[in-house]
């Protein structure tokens, strides 16, 4: 069990925020509810009560087109703009959204959706069956630049049955395919999604000022429960010190993903809460770069790094250690025994390095996105720990856009510390990236046995058997020291007193629709 320090003298707590995951929201822990705050701030400014400013760590440098988006930070925010035929709930369920109802055929290969009547796009058009069919076909179209091609590769046909019914067929039963139907429904042939996105969500996109802000407004014709706020401004604050100053000055009302040190520096105008980020944070190793092509070197790194010490030193004890590319919220898929597969053992690490031909260690570079302080802090502790086995690790801090282009897309790096998310509530979302030919396989992991296991898992329809195969895949990543796995980070969220309604989800999203000021 992970010890957690009490937040002595800290902010009153009571909230939340959702992030990545797989099976429910039981990870949320409140230390004190907002209702218990004796000196709540009451805003008299009517305009202020209808608006909020949220600090985020990076610009949305990725495409805003939801079928082309890659970056988790972009998906996190645009969750408020787009919806699929179904959508996730904070409890980890999938419920109808653009669709009103659905029927799955007995052989589980045909999905028939009846559309919800009168759903509007943000441009005022009513969603049609043609829009839905076009959107689903586009998800599977690599020539359209879709990042969802792998997920929709099993689709063999999409048919408009009538003006309110759409049918989709896949080549064979797939236990996880339904979760992919959270993919955004878009207006047919609209060609400005990259820069002026149009969806059906509770907020509509208004503007983006590069490296400054993104503005969203409540969509008045939303089919569901309307957002409480008229406007949300997402302020880009890549510098941690500037973020704290902005919160103290009243310019920022909410910010997630803070470090415990940052939270401790906040004033009494805020309350805080702890959730989990549902991320696989690790020291990711490029297997195409020496010496990380040597299993013994990778295993040595695993023994040299003390994840418990990282969590204690860099995060004041907040976080859950993990040992593979899966985190606890995925429930049945998560193998906790892998968390202790590589106990901290300096002598064993040295012996493995000597065996691999590096008795005096070596030099390496850890590339880290500078706007994510938790990853920077983690990398600093790792660098110190590696000194004990003779490895000199140099930190290279880069802007987020540079990390995306050079590390993730270009694969030009030795190692990096980041957290990887699951775009859908499936084990496949976390494990598919390590299949040898996967476009997302930025660490260049290559294993015939892993590929064979993964292929078996995709053609297995018995849930228990498929779950067992996924756990085998996790174990192989651990045994082969694919990466140096560290933790599922805690998510510390600071919220200005008087602002309520944030909810944790089991995937990496920030739901703004329930936010509102007290007394609205």
BANU-788364 format. One record per residue (C-alpha): y negated, z, x negated; chain; residue number from 1; residue in one letter. Coordinates in steps of 0.25 Angstrom, whole numbers, plus 5000, padded with zeros to 4 digits. Each point is the difference from the previous one (the first is absolute). Layout:
<nodes>
((Y,Z,X),A,NUM,a)
...
</nodes>
This chain:
<nodes>
((5000,5000,5000),A,1,x)
((4986,4997,4995),A,2,x)
((4991,5012,4999),A,3,x)
((4986,4998,5006),A,4,x)
((4988,5008,4996),A,5,x)
((4992,5006,5011),A,6,x)
((4986,4994,5002),A,7,x)
((4993,5013,4997),A,8,x)
((4985,5000,5003),A,9,x)
((5002,4985,5004),A,10,x)
((4995,4992,5012),A,11,x)
((5005,5003,5013),A,12,x)
((5011,4991,5004),A,13,x)
((5005,4992,5011),A,14,x)
((5003,4986,4999),A,15,x)
((5007,4989,4995),A,16,x)
((5001,4985,4997),A,17,x)
((5012,4991,5000),A,18,x)
((5007,4993,4989),A,19,x)
((5012,4993,4997),A,20,x)
((5013,5004,5005),A,21,x)
((5012,4998,5008),A,22,x)
((5004,5010,5010),A,23,x)
((4990,5008,5007),A,24,x)
((4988,5009,4997),A,25,x)
((5006,5014,4997),A,26,x)
((4994,4999,4987),A,27,x)
((4987,5004,5005),A,28,x)
((4996,5015,4997),A,29,x)
((4987,5006,5005),A,30,x)
((4994,5013,4994),A,31,x)
((4990,5002,5011),A,32,x)
((4996,4992,5012),A,33,x)
((4986,4996,5002),A,34,x)
((5000,5008,5013),A,35,x)
((5001,5013,4991),A,36,x)
((4987,4996,4992),A,37,x)
((4990,5011,5004),A,38,x)
((4987,4992,4995),A,39,x)
((5003,4986,5004),A,40,x)
((4989,4990,4998),A,41,x)
((4994,4994,5013),A,42,x)
((4993,4987,4998),A,43,x)
((4988,4998,5009),A,44,x)
((4998,4986,4996),A,45,x)
((5006,4991,5011),A,46,x)
((5001,4988,4991),A,47,x)
((5007,5008,4989),A,48,x)
((5010,5005,5010),A,49,x)
((5005,4986,5003),A,50,x)
((5001,4996,4986),A,51,x)
((5007,5005,4987),A,52,x)
((5001,4996,4986),A,53,x)
((5013,5000,4992),A,54,x)
((5001,4999,4985),A,55,x)
((5011,4991,4994),A,56,x)
((5004,4998,4986),A,57,x)
((5000,4985,4999),A,58,x)
((4994,4988,5006),A,59,x)
((5009,4991,5008),A,60,x)
((5001,4990,4989),A,61,x)
((5012,4994,5007),A,62,x)
((5000,4990,5011),A,63,x)
((4996,5006,5013),A,64,x)
((5010,4990,5007),A,65,x)
((5012,5010,5004),A,66,x)
((5010,4989,4997),A,67,x)
((4995,4999,4986),A,68,x)
((4997,5014,4997),A,69,x)
((5007,5006,4988),A,70,x)
((4992,5013,4996),A,71,x)
((5004,5013,5007),A,72,x)
((4985,5004,5001),A,73,x)
((4996,4988,5008),A,74,x)
((5012,5002,5009),A,75,x)
((4996,5015,5002),A,76,x)
((4986,4996,5005),A,77,x)
((5003,4987,5008),A,78,x)
((5011,5008,5008),A,79,x)
((4988,5002,5009),A,80,x)
((4997,4986,5002),A,81,x)
((5014,4993,5002),A,82,x)
((5012,5003,5009),A,83,x)
((5013,4993,5002),A,84,x)
((5010,4999,5011),A,85,x)
((5003,5014,4998),A,86,x)
((4993,5011,4992),A,87,x)
((5004,5013,4993),A,88,x)
((4997,5014,5005),A,89,x)
((4997,5013,4992),A,90,x)
((5014,5004,5003),A,91,x)
((5006,4988,4994),A,92,x)
((5004,4993,5012),A,93,x)
((4997,4985,5004),A,94,x)
((4993,4998,5013),A,95,x)
((4996,4987,5008),A,96,x)
((4985,4996,4996),A,97,x)
((4997,4985,5002),A,98,x)
((5013,4999,5008),A,99,x)
((5002,5008,5012),A,100,x)
((5015,5001,4999),A,101,x)
((5012,4993,4993),A,102,x)
((5014,4997,5001),A,103,x)
((5010,4999,4989),A,104,x)
((5012,4991,5002),A,105,x)
((5014,5006,5000),A,106,x)
((5003,4993,4987),A,107,x)
((4987,5006,4994),A,108,x)
((4995,4986,4996),A,109,x)
((4990,4997,5011),A,110,x)
((4988,5008,5003),A,111,x)
((4992,4996,5013),A,112,x)
((4986,5006,5002),A,113,x)
((4992,5001,5012),A,114,x)
((4985,5000,4996),A,115,x)
((4991,5011,5005),A,116,x)
((4990,4993,5010),A,117,x)
((4986,4999,4996),A,118,x)
((5000,5004,4986),A,119,x)
((4988,4994,4993),A,120,x)
((4997,4996,4986),A,121,x)
((4987,5005,4993),A,122,x)
((4994,4986,5002),A,123,x)
((5002,5002,5015),A,124,x)
((5012,4990,5002),A,125,x)
((5012,5005,5008),A,126,x)
((5013,5001,4992),A,127,x)
((5009,4989,5005),A,128,x)
((5015,4997,4997),A,129,x)
((4996,4989,4991),A,130,x)
((4992,5009,4992),A,131,x)
((5012,5010,4998),A,132,x)
((5009,4988,4997),A,133,x)
((4991,4994,4990),A,134,x)
((4998,5014,4993),A,135,x)
((5015,5003,4999),A,136,x)
((5002,4986,4994),A,137,x)
((4989,5002,4990),A,138,x)
((5006,5013,4995),A,139,x)
((5012,4991,4996),A,140,x)
((4991,4989,4994),A,141,x)
((4999,5001,4985),A,142,x)
((4991,4988,5000),A,143,x)
((4990,5008,5008),A,144,x)
((5000,5010,4989),A,145,x)
((5007,5011,5008),A,146,x)
((5005,5012,4992),A,147,x)
((5010,5003,5012),A,148,x)
((5009,4988,4997),A,149,x)
((5011,5009,4994),A,150,x)
((5000,5009,5013),A,151,x)
((5000,4988,5009),A,152,x)
((5010,4991,4992),A,153,x)
((5010,5003,5011),A,154,x)
((4992,4994,5011),A,155,x)
((5007,4987,5005),A,156,x)
((4991,4997,5012),A,157,x)
((4988,5005,5008),A,158,x)
((4999,4995,5015),A,159,x)
((4989,5001,5010),A,160,x)
((5008,5003,5013),A,161,x)
((4988,5000,5009),A,162,x)
((4985,5004,5000),A,163,x)
((5004,5015,4998),A,164,x)
((5014,4999,4993),A,165,x)
((5003,4997,4986),A,166,x)
((5014,5000,4994),A,167,x)
((5004,5001,4985),A,168,x)
((5014,4998,4994),A,169,x)
((5005,5004,4987),A,170,x)
((5012,4995,4993),A,171,x)
((5009,5013,5000),A,172,x)
((4998,5014,5005),A,173,x)
((4991,5008,4991),A,174,x)
((4998,5015,5002),A,175,x)
((4986,5000,4994),A,176,x)
((4994,4987,5006),A,177,x)
((4993,5007,5012),A,178,x)
((4991,5007,4991),A,179,x)
((4994,4987,4994),A,180,x)
((4995,4997,5014),A,181,x)
((4988,5009,4997),A,182,x)
((4995,4988,4993),A,183,x)
((4986,4996,5005),A,184,x)
((4998,4991,5012),A,185,x)
((4989,4991,4997),A,186,x)
((4992,4989,5008),A,187,x)
((5007,4986,4998),A,188,x)
((4994,4992,4989),A,189,x)
((4988,5009,4997),A,190,x)
((4997,4997,4985),A,191,x)
((4991,5011,4996),A,192,x)
((5009,5012,5000),A,193,x)
((4998,5002,4985),A,194,x)
((4986,5004,5001),A,195,x)
((4997,5002,5015),A,196,x)
((5013,5005,5006),A,197,x)
((5002,5000,5015),A,198,x)
((5011,5009,5006),A,199,x)
((5003,5008,5012),A,200,x)
((4999,5014,4995),A,201,x)
((4991,5011,5005),A,202,x)
((4989,4997,4989),A,203,x)
((4994,4986,4997),A,204,x)
((4996,4996,4986),A,205,x)
((4985,4998,4999),A,206,x)
((4997,4998,4985),A,207,x)
((5003,5002,4986),A,208,x)
((4991,5002,4988),A,209,x)
((5007,4999,4987),A,210,x)
((5002,5013,4993),A,211,x)
((4991,5007,5010),A,212,x)
((5006,5001,5014),A,213,x)
((5008,4995,5012),A,214,x)
((4995,5002,5014),A,215,x)
((5009,5001,5012),A,216,x)
((4995,5001,5014),A,217,x)
((5007,5005,5013),A,218,x)
((5006,4988,5008),A,219,x)
((4995,5002,5014),A,220,x)
((5011,4991,5006),A,221,x)
((5012,5007,4993),A,222,x)
((5012,5001,5009),A,223,x)
((5004,5014,4997),A,224,x)
((4993,5013,4998),A,225,x)
((4986,4997,4994),A,226,x)
((4995,5005,4987),A,227,x)
((4991,5012,5001),A,228,x)
((4990,4996,4989),A,229,x)
((4991,4988,5002),A,230,x)
((5000,4997,4986),A,231,x)
((5007,5003,4987),A,232,x)
((4994,4997,4986),A,233,x)
((5010,5000,4989),A,234,x)
((4992,5003,4987),A,235,x)
((5006,4995,4987),A,236,x)
((5000,5012,4990),A,237,x)
((5008,4997,4988),A,238,x)
((4993,5011,4991),A,239,x)
((5006,5013,5003),A,240,x)
((4987,5008,4997),A,241,x)
((4991,4991,5009),A,242,x)
((5010,5002,5011),A,243,x)
((4998,5015,4999),A,244,x)
((4985,4999,5000),A,245,x)
((5000,4991,5012),A,246,x)
((5009,5010,5008),A,247,x)
((4991,5011,4996),A,248,x)
((4987,4993,5004),A,249,x)
((5006,4996,5014),A,250,x)
((5002,4985,4997),A,251,x)
((5015,5001,5001),A,252,x)
((5007,5007,5012),A,253,x)
((5015,4998,4996),A,254,x)
((5008,4996,4988),A,255,x)
((5015,5000,4997),A,256,x)
((5008,5000,4988),A,257,x)
((4992,5010,4992),A,258,x)
((5005,5009,4989),A,259,x)
((5001,5015,5001),A,260,x)
((4989,5001,4990),A,261,x)
((4991,4991,5008),A,262,x)
((5003,5008,5013),A,263,x)
((4997,5013,4993),A,264,x)
((4986,4995,4997),A,265,x)
((4996,4996,5014),A,266,x)
((4991,5009,5008),A,267,x)
((5002,5008,5013),A,268,x)
((4996,4988,5008),A,269,x)
((5014,4995,4999),A,270,x)
((5013,5004,5004),A,271,x)
((5013,4994,4994),A,272,x)
((5015,4998,5002),A,273,x)
((5012,4996,4993),A,274,x)
((5009,4989,5004),A,275,x)
((5009,4990,4991),A,276,x)
((4996,4987,4995),A,277,x)
((5014,4994,5002),A,278,x)
((4999,4993,4987),A,279,x)
((5009,4998,4989),A,280,x)
((4992,5004,4988),A,281,x)
((5006,4997,4987),A,282,x)
((4998,4995,4985),A,283,x)
((5004,4986,5003),A,284,x)
((5005,4992,4988),A,285,x)
((5000,4985,4997),A,286,x)
((5014,4997,4997),A,287,x)
((4996,4987,4994),A,288,x)
((4992,5007,4989),A,289,x)
((5006,5007,4988),A,290,x)
((5005,5011,4998),A,291,x)
((5001,5002,5016),A,292,x)
((5011,4989,5000),A,293,x)
((5009,5011,4994),A,294,x)
((5007,5009,5009),A,295,x)
((5001,5011,4990),A,296,x)
((4984,5000,4998),A,297,x)
((4998,5000,5015),A,298,x)
((5010,5012,5002),A,299,x)
((4993,5007,4988),A,300,x)
((4987,4999,5008),A,301,x)
((5006,5006,5012),A,302,x)
((5005,5012,4992),A,303,x)
((4987,5002,4993),A,304,x)
((4991,5000,5012),A,305,x)
((5000,5014,5008),A,306,x)
((4996,4996,5014),A,307,x)
((5000,5015,5004),A,308,x)
((4989,5002,4990),A,309,x)
((4992,4988,5004),A,310,x)
((5000,5005,5014),A,311,x)
((4996,5014,4996),A,312,x)
((4989,4996,4989),A,313,x)
((4994,4988,5007),A,314,x)
((5002,5003,5015),A,315,x)
((5000,5016,5000),A,316,x)
((5015,4999,5005),A,317,x)
((4997,4990,5012),A,318,x)
((5010,4989,5001),A,319,x)
((5015,4998,5001),A,320,x)
((5008,4995,4988),A,321,x)
((5009,4988,5002),A,322,x)
((5010,4993,4991),A,323,x)
((5000,4985,5006),A,324,x)
((4993,4990,5008),A,325,x)
((5001,5008,5013),A,326,x)
((4992,5012,5005),A,327,x)
((5004,5012,5009),A,328,x)
((4994,4994,5013),A,329,x)
((5010,4990,5001),A,330,x)
((5010,5010,5003),A,331,x)
((5015,4995,5000),A,332,x)
((4996,4990,4989),A,333,x)
((4994,5011,4990),A,334,x)
((5010,5005,4990),A,335,x)
((4994,5013,4995),A,336,x)
((5011,5002,4990),A,337,x)
((4993,4989,4992),A,338,x)
((4988,5008,4998),A,339,x)
((5007,5008,4989),A,340,x)
((5008,4989,4994),A,341,x)
((4992,5000,4987),A,342,x)
((4996,5015,4997),A,343,x)
((4989,5002,4990),A,344,x)
((5007,4999,4987),A,345,x)
((4992,4997,4987),A,346,x)
((5012,5000,4991),A,347,x)
((5008,4991,5008),A,348,x)
((4988,4991,5001),A,349,x)
((4999,5000,4985),A,350,x)
((5014,4997,4998),A,351,x)
((5000,4988,5009),A,352,x)
((4988,4994,4993),A,353,x)
((5007,5002,4987),A,354,x)
((5012,4993,5005),A,355,x)
((4991,4988,5005),A,356,x)
((4994,4999,4986),A,357,x)
((4987,5008,5003),A,358,x)
((5002,5013,4992),A,359,x)
((4985,5002,4998),A,360,x)
((4997,4995,5014),A,361,x)
((4990,4989,5003),A,362,x)
((4987,4996,5006),A,363,x)
((4998,4996,5014),A,364,x)
((4989,4997,5010),A,365,x)
((4999,5006,5014),A,366,x)
((4991,4992,5009),A,367,x)
((4994,5007,5011),A,368,x)
((4990,4996,5012),A,369,x)
((4988,5009,4997),A,370,x)
((4996,5002,5014),A,371,x)
((5012,5008,5003),A,372,x)
((4998,5014,4994),A,373,x)
((5014,5005,5003),A,374,x)
((5006,4989,4992),A,375,x)
((4991,5002,4989),A,376,x)
((5003,5015,4999),A,377,x)
((5015,4997,5001),A,378,x)
((4999,4990,4988),A,379,x)
((4992,5010,4992),A,380,x)
((5011,5010,5001),A,381,x)
((5011,4990,4997),A,382,x)
((4993,4996,4988),A,383,x)
((4999,5014,4995),A,384,x)
((5015,5003,5003),A,385,x)
((5004,4987,4993),A,386,x)
((4994,5005,4987),A,387,x)
((5012,5010,4999),A,388,x)
((5010,4989,4998),A,389,x)
((4991,4992,4990),A,390,x)
((4994,4990,5010),A,391,x)
((4986,4997,5000),A,392,x)
((4995,4996,5013),A,393,x)
((4986,4993,5002),A,394,x)
((4993,5000,5013),A,395,x)
((4994,4987,5005),A,396,x)
((4991,5003,5012),A,397,x)
((4997,4987,5008),A,398,x)
((4993,4997,5013),A,399,x)
((5008,4998,5012),A,400,x)
((4998,4985,5001),A,401,x)
((5004,4999,4985),A,402,x)
((5013,5008,5003),A,403,x)
((5004,4991,5012),A,404,x)
((4998,4987,4992),A,405,x)
((5005,5004,4986),A,406,x)
((5010,5010,5003),A,407,x)
((5006,4998,5014),A,408,x)
((4998,4985,5001),A,409,x)
((5000,4996,4985),A,410,x)
((5010,5010,4995),A,411,x)
((4992,5001,4987),A,412,x)
((5002,5015,4997),A,413,x)
((5010,5009,4993),A,414,x)
((4999,5012,5010),A,415,x)
((4992,5005,5011),A,416,x)
((4998,5012,5009),A,417,x)
((4998,4997,5015),A,418,x)
((5006,5003,5013),A,419,x)
((5008,4990,5008),A,420,x)
((5001,5000,5015),A,421,x)
((5009,4994,5011),A,422,x)
((4992,4990,5009),A,423,x)
((5010,5003,5011),A,424,x)
((5009,5012,5004),A,425,x)
((5012,4994,4993),A,426,x)
((5008,5004,4987),A,427,x)
((5000,4985,4997),A,428,x)
((4985,5000,4999),A,429,x)
((5001,5009,4988),A,430,x)
((5013,4995,4993),A,431,x)
((4998,4985,5002),A,432,x)
((4990,4998,4989),A,433,x)
((5010,5003,4990),A,434,x)
((5009,4988,5003),A,435,x)
((5000,4991,4988),A,436,x)
((4993,4988,5007),A,437,x)
((4990,5009,5009),A,438,x)
((4986,4995,4998),A,439,x)
((4996,5015,5001),A,440,x)
((5009,5004,4988),A,441,x)
((4988,5002,4991),A,442,x)
((5008,5008,4990),A,443,x)
((5010,4989,4998),A,444,x)
((5012,5008,5003),A,445,x)
((5013,4992,4999),A,446,x)
((5014,5005,5004),A,447,x)
((5011,4991,5005),A,448,x)
((5007,5013,5006),A,449,x)
((4987,5003,5007),A,450,x)
((4998,4986,5006),A,451,x)
((5014,5001,5005),A,452,x)
((4999,5013,5007),A,453,x)
((4987,4996,5006),A,454,x)
((5006,4987,5005),A,455,x)
((5011,5008,5007),A,456,x)
((4990,5010,5006),A,457,x)
((4993,4988,5007),A,458,x)
((5013,4995,5006),A,459,x)
((5005,5014,5005),A,460,x)
((4997,5003,5014),A,461,x)
((5007,5014,5001),A,462,x)
((4989,5010,4998),A,463,x)
((5008,5010,4992),A,464,x)
((5006,4990,4991),A,465,x)
((4986,4994,4997),A,466,x)
((4994,5013,4998),A,467,x)
((5011,5003,4990),A,468,x)
((4997,4987,4993),A,469,x)
((4985,5003,4999),A,470,x)
((5003,5014,4994),A,471,x)
((5009,4992,4989),A,472,x)
((4988,4991,4997),A,473,x)
((4991,5012,4998),A,474,x)
((5011,5007,4991),A,475,x)
((5000,4987,4992),A,476,x)
((4985,5000,4998),A,477,x)
((5001,5014,4995),A,478,x)
((5013,4998,4991),A,479,x)
((4993,4988,4994),A,480,x)
((4987,5007,4998),A,481,x)
((4993,4989,5007),A,482,x)
((4987,5008,4999),A,483,x)
((4996,5015,4997),A,484,x)
((5000,5005,5014),A,485,x)
((4990,5012,5002),A,486,x)
((4996,5004,5014),A,487,x)
((4996,4997,5015),A,488,x)
((4986,5004,4999),A,489,x)
((4993,5011,5009),A,490,x)
((4989,4994,5008),A,491,x)
((4988,5009,5000),A,492,x)
((4990,4996,5010),A,493,x)
((4985,5006,5001),A,494,x)
((4994,4998,5014),A,495,x)
((4986,5005,5004),A,496,x)
((5000,5011,5010),A,497,x)
((4998,4995,5014),A,498,x)
((5008,4987,4997),A,499,x)
((5014,5000,5007),A,500,x)
((5012,4992,5003),A,501,x)
((5006,4994,4988),A,502,x)
((5015,4999,5000),A,503,x)
((5011,4998,4990),A,504,x)
((5009,4988,5001),A,505,x)
((5013,4998,4992),A,506,x)
((4994,4987,4994),A,507,x)
((4988,4998,4991),A,508,x)
((4989,4999,5011),A,509,x)
((4987,5006,5004),A,510,x)
((4999,5001,5015),A,511,x)
((4985,5001,5003),A,512,x)
((5002,4998,5015),A,513,x)
((5001,5015,5003),A,514,x)
((4988,5004,4992),A,515,x)
((4989,5007,5008),A,516,x)
((4989,5011,4998),A,517,x)
((5002,5013,5007),A,518,x)
((4993,5000,5014),A,519,x)
((5000,4985,5002),A,520,x)
</nodes>
